[in-house]
């Protein structure tokens, strides 16, 4: 990774921090794209190599646009890692349901805004929980139906995989050499599990973290595999052991819903409308990068 520039969102803790540390140790110039720059600087101080800390709040399209506008030079690797999980009903600065707005729409906007500068790969971190998700186009932002935190999380993680699939299709149609891949960490012990604001749920996660989970370095391995291994576009990496919860990374399967090309295209169109950000690359001769 010597000489390469990498951006990792949510790199101040958890698997994002572990991935950033590993890539910096391998010689990359790593940009820690974080909401809390103080925590980001503390994380960067413990990393080897060349690092840079920049602020971005994926729950604010204004912040995403400012980050993209302030980015110079080429980007070899973008890792869309930041996320929230199982939160109470909360709205982003733009009025989106927090999990869908942060995990999907924020990264959707960031990726497309940075895409003209990306030369290598885009890795988006999903979850095994995508298997319980469905894309509810009638209520993407939990405005009509009773809010269920885990249903919303599953939707956002399914959206990550559908985004990756449609991004890969568009990149190919545009004649781009950039790869879009995805990963899930399995069960990794991080602070992501403790934002439910429901005591019993947090206690269960605490027990699970001790008995089942791998550490954050282990949880980062699928992300790193998706980032640097010789894999095709739209690959999905995850742990290879114990029900994909832990172990050495490999390519894994995904739900039938995550392979629905028509839903992926529709989600892309809706995401463009919600964010005001469009796919920036022109179609190659004979290709169809957009929605024609």
C-alpha positions in Angstrom: 0.0 0.0 0.0 3.0 2.3 -0.1 2.2 5.6 -1.8 -1.5 4.9 -1.9 -4.2 7.2 -0.4 -7.0 5.6 1.6 -10.1 7.2 3.1 -11.8 5.2 6.0 -15.0 6.6 7.4 -15.7 5.9 11.1 -12.0 5.2 11.7 -11.8 6.5 15.2 -12.9 3.2 16.8 -13.9 -0.4 16.1 -13.2 -2.2 12.8 -12.7 1.1 11.0 -9.9 2.0 13.4 -8.4 -1.5 13.0 -8.5 -1.3 9.2 -7.0 2.2 9.1 -4.2 1.1 11.4 -3.4 -1.9 9.3 -3.4 0.1 6.0 -1.2 2.8 7.6 1.1 0.1 8.8 1.3 -1.2 5.2 2.5 2.2 4.0 -0.7 3.9 2.9 -1.5 7.6 3.6 -4.7 7.0 5.5 -7.4 9.7 6.0 -9.5 9.1 9.1 -12.9 10.5 8.1 -14.6 10.9 11.5 -17.4 12.7 13.1 -15.4 13.4 16.3 -12.0 14.8 15.3 -10.7 14.7 18.9 -11.3 10.9 19.0 -9.9 10.7 15.5 -6.7 12.4 16.5 -6.3 10.1 19.5 -6.8 7.0 17.2 -4.3 8.4 14.6 -1.7 9.0 17.3 -1.6 5.3 18.0 -1.1 4.4 14.3 2.1 3.9 12.4 2.9 5.7 9.2 1.2 8.7 7.6 -2.3 9.6 8.8 -4.6 12.6 8.5 -7.8 13.3 10.4 -10.7 15.1 8.7 -14.2 15.7 9.9 -17.3 14.3 8.2 -20.7 13.5 9.6 -22.5 11.0 7.5 -25.8 12.1 9.0 -25.4 15.5 7.4 -25.3 15.9 3.6 -23.9 19.4 4.1 -21.0 17.8 6.0 -20.5 15.2 3.3 -20.4 17.8 0.6 -17.9 19.9 2.5 -15.7 16.9 3.0 -15.8 16.0 -0.7 -15.2 19.6 -1.7 -12.1 19.7 0.5 -10.6 16.5 -0.9 -7.7 17.0 -3.3 -5.7 14.5 -5.4 -6.5 10.9 -6.3 -7.9 8.3 -3.9 -6.8 4.7 -4.3 -9.3 3.3 -1.8 -12.5 4.4 -0.1 -13.8 2.3 2.8 -17.4 3.2 3.7 -17.2 1.8 7.2 -19.0 4.3 9.5 -22.4 3.3 10.8 -25.0 3.2 13.6 -26.9 0.1 14.8 -30.2 -0.5 16.5 -30.7 3.1 17.6 -34.0 4.6 18.8 -36.0 6.5 16.2 -33.8 9.5 15.4 -33.6 11.9 12.4 -30.5 13.1 10.6 -29.9 16.7 9.9 -31.7 16.2 6.6 -34.7 14.5 8.2 -33.9 10.9 7.2 -34.2 8.0 9.6 -30.8 7.8 11.3 -29.7 4.3 10.3 -30.8 4.6 6.7 -29.6 8.1 6.4 -26.1 7.4 7.9 -25.4 3.8 6.8 -26.7 4.2 3.3 -27.5 7.7 2.1 -24.5 9.3 3.7 -22.1 6.8 2.0 -24.1 6.9 -1.2 -23.5 10.7 -1.4 -19.9 10.6 -0.3 -19.0 7.8 -2.8 -20.6 9.6 -5.8 -19.1 12.9 -4.9 -15.6 11.4 -4.5 -15.9 9.0 -7.4 -14.1 11.1 -10.0 -11.1 11.0 -7.8 -11.2 7.3 -7.0 -8.8 5.2 -9.0 -8.9 1.8 -7.2 -11.7 0.5 -5.1 -14.7 1.3 -3.0 -15.5 -1.0 -0.1 -18.8 -0.7 1.7 -19.2 -2.5 5.1 -22.6 -4.3 5.4 -23.7 -6.9 7.9 -25.0 -10.4 8.1 -28.1 -8.7 9.5 -28.9 -7.7 5.9 -30.6 -11.0 5.7 -33.5 -9.8 7.8 -33.8 -6.6 5.8 -36.2 -5.5 3.1 -36.4 -2.2 1.2 -39.7 -0.5 2.1 -40.0 2.0 -0.7 -43.3 3.2 0.9 -41.6 4.0 4.2 -37.9 4.2 3.8 -37.6 6.8 6.6 -40.0 5.3 9.1 -42.6 8.0 8.7 -45.7 5.9 8.3 -45.2 2.6 10.1 -44.2 1.8 13.7 -40.5 2.1 14.0 -38.5 -1.1 14.7 -34.8 -0.5 15.3 -33.6 -3.8 13.9 -35.8 -3.8 10.9 -34.4 -0.3 10.1 -30.9 -1.6 10.6 -31.5 -4.6 8.4 -32.9 -2.3 5.7 -29.8 -0.1 5.8 -27.4 -3.0 5.6 -29.3 -4.5 2.7 -29.1 -1.1 1.1 -25.3 -1.3 1.4 -25.2 -4.5 -0.7 -27.7 -3.2 -3.3 -25.7 0.0 -3.5 -22.5 -2.0 -4.1 -24.2 -4.2 -6.8 -25.6 -1.2 -8.7 -22.3 0.8 -8.3 -20.4 -2.2 -9.8 -22.8 -2.3 -12.7 -22.5 1.4 -13.4 -18.7 1.3 -13.2 -18.6 -1.5 -15.7 -21.0 0.2 -18.0 -18.9 3.4 -17.8 -15.7 1.5 -18.7 -14.2 2.3 -15.3 -11.5 0.1 -13.8 -12.7 1.0 -10.3 -14.0 -2.0 -8.3 -17.0 -1.9 -5.9 -16.9 -4.6 -3.2 -18.5 -5.2 0.1 -17.7 -6.9 3.4 -19.2 -7.8 6.7 -17.3 -8.2 10.0 -19.2 -11.1 11.5 -19.6 -10.6 15.2 -16.9 -8.2 16.3 -16.7 -6.7 19.8 -16.8 -2.9 19.3 -18.7 0.0 20.8 -21.2 -0.1 17.9 -23.3 -2.5 20.0 -24.0 0.0 22.8 -26.2 2.7 21.3 -29.6 1.1 21.6 -30.4 3.0 24.8 -32.1 -0.2 26.0 -30.4 -1.7 29.1 -31.3 -5.3 28.6 -30.2 -5.3 24.9 -26.8 -3.7 25.9 -26.4 -6.4 28.6 -26.9 -9.2 26.0 -24.4 -7.6 23.7 -21.9 -7.3 26.5 -22.3 -11.1 27.2 -22.1 -11.9 23.5 -18.9 -9.8 23.1 -17.2 -11.8 25.8 -18.3 -15.3 24.8 -18.7 -15.2 21.0 -17.2 -12.1 19.3 -13.8 -11.7 17.8 -11.8 -8.6 18.5 -11.9 -5.5 16.3 -8.7 -6.6 14.5 -10.4 -9.9 13.5 -13.6 -8.0 12.6 -11.5 -5.8 10.2 -10.1 -8.7 8.2 -13.0 -9.0 5.8 -12.9 -5.3 5.1 -9.1 -5.6 4.3 -9.8 -8.7 2.2 -12.4 -6.8 0.2 -10.0 -3.9 -0.1 -6.8 -5.6 -1.4 -7.5 -9.2 -2.4 -7.7 -10.2 -6.1 -11.5 -10.4 -6.2 -14.1 -9.3 -8.9 -16.4 -6.4 -8.6 -19.5 -6.8 -6.4 -17.7 -9.4 -4.2 -18.9 -9.8 -0.6 -16.3 -10.8 2.0 -17.0 -12.1 5.5 -15.5 -14.4 8.2 -15.0 -18.0 7.0 -15.7 -19.7 10.3 -18.6 -20.4 12.8 -21.6 -19.3 10.8 -19.7 -16.3 9.4 -19.3 -14.8 12.8 -15.5 -15.1 13.1 -12.5 -16.5 11.4 -10.3 -15.9 8.4 -12.0 -13.9 5.6 -13.3 -15.4 2.4 -16.0 -14.5 -0.2 -19.5 -15.3 1.2 -23.0 -15.4 -0.1 -25.8 -13.0 0.4 -29.6 -13.0 0.6 -31.8 -13.2 -2.5 -33.0 -9.7 -1.7 -29.4 -8.5 -2.0 -29.2 -9.9 -5.5 -32.3 -8.1 -6.9 -31.0 -6.0 -9.7 -34.3 -4.1 -10.2 -34.6 -3.2 -6.6 -30.9 -2.1 -6.7 -31.6 0.2 -9.6 -34.8 1.6 -8.0 -33.0 2.2 -4.7 -30.2 4.1 -6.6 -32.8 6.3 -8.3 -34.5 7.1 -5.0 -31.2 7.7 -3.3 -30.3 10.2 -6.0 -33.6 12.0 -5.4 -33.2 12.1 -1.7 -29.5 13.2 -1.6 -29.4 15.3 -4.8 -26.2 13.5 -5.8 -25.9 11.6 -9.0 -23.5 9.1 -10.6 -20.8 11.3 -12.0 -19.2 9.1 -14.7 -20.2 9.1 -18.4 -21.2 5.8 -20.0 -18.6 4.2 -22.2 -19.5 3.7 -25.9 -22.3 1.1 -26.1 -22.7 1.0 -22.3 -25.4 2.1 -20.0 -24.1 3.7 -16.8 -27.4 5.3 -15.8 -31.0 4.4 -15.7 -31.8 4.5 -19.4 
